[in-house]
Amino acid sequence: MIPHGRPALDIHGVAERAGVSPTTWRRRHHAAFTAAVKPLPGSLRPALYDAAQVDAFLSGKPLPALPTRAHPDDLLTDAEAGAVAGVSASTIRADAVNGLMPRGEERHGRRWWTRADAEARAARPTQYKGRTPGARDKTPRKRLPDHRIAEVATELERAEAGHRSPVTAEELAKLYKVSTRTAERIMSKARAERSKSAR
C-alpha cells in the first residue's frame, strides 16, 4: 500500500536520493538501510519505501511513522484491493480489464487501485455464484438470468421496426458500464434469444 500523500521510492529512487548509483547503494548501504527501513506493506517486486522515511534515514533522524488511518486515496495492490473487496487479486485485474471497475494507476512497473475503488467493488453484488470449493455435486451450475439480454433483445426489435436507431456496442457499454467486448457478447446473446423465440 502507498499511503495517501506519502510518495514512494523504489531502490533506484532511494539511491538517487542518496546521490549514488544503484550499484554503489546496494554494495555499501543497502544492508543497513533495509535493517532500519521496512518496505511499504504489499510492495513486492519492486519493494517500495516511504520517501519521508528514506529522507529521515539518510539525514540520521528518527523515522516518521506511516499513517495508521485508512484513506480513500490510499493506493492498493491487486491483492490488497481484493482483500478489501472480498475477491481474489485475479478478479480485481479481470474486472479492471472488463470495465467493471477503474483500470487503476500505473506506478513503479505495476498497477494500483485506490481504496475507494476497492470499497466500491465490495459494495457491488455478485452476479453469479460459482460452485462451493470441494463440492461433490458435478451437475451444471444454474445461472441467474441476465436481465440485460432481454432488455437488449427488446431494443433490437424496436430498431428493426424503425422505432429507434440501431443498437450499438458502444451504447450498451456506456449504459451497462461494461467493456465494448462484453457489450458485443450481450448483443450476440440477445440476437440468439430473439431468433429462438421467433421459431
Salt bridges, closest charged atoms under 4 A:
ASP10 OD2 - HIS108 ND1 3.82
ASP50 OD2 - ARG6 NH2 2.83
ASP55 OD1 - ARG17 NE 2.72
ASP74 OD2 - ARG115 NE 3.26
ASP78 OD2 - ARG93 NH1 2.74
ASP78 OD1 - ARG110 NH2 3.56
ASP95 OD2 - ARG121 NE 2.43
ASP95 OD2 - ARG124 NH2 3.27
GLU105 OE2 - ARG107 NE 2.55
GLU106 OE1 - ARG111 NH2 3.23
ASP146 OD2 - ARG148 NH2 2.81
GLU151 OE2 - HIS147 ND1 3.10
GLU155 OE1 - ARG158 NH1 3.03
GLU155 OE1 - ARG164 NH1 2.95
GLU160 OE2 - ARG194 NH1 2.87
GLU171 OE1 - ARG164 NH2 2.76
GLU184 OE1 - ARG181 NH1 3.36
GLU193 OE2 - LYS196 NZ 3.62
